[in-house]
């Protein structure tokens, strides 16, 4: 995926999150996650600062700890 496409999707995800459009958040996470089961996002000062994909929820939790 191109960096422009990634940036566009991250912005759309942030906007959906801010407006509490959970159906759109779910759809976008599925779109950007592809073959992965869990996508973890970090925001700072209202900006997306990182996005990581994990095979399992346990792996995502361990990384976040």
C-alpha positions, 0 to 999 in steps of 0.5 A: 500500500502506498504511503499516500493511501495509508495516510488517507486511510489513517485520516479516514479512520481518525475522523470516523473515530472522532465522530464515533462512527463505529461501523466505519471504524470497523470497516476501515480497520478491516480494510487496512488490517488485511490478513491480520486479526488486530490493528493497534493505533496510537494517538498523541495530541489528536494525531495518529503516531503509529499503527501496528498489526498483530496476529492475535489480541494477546500479541497486541496486548503484550506489545502495548504493556 
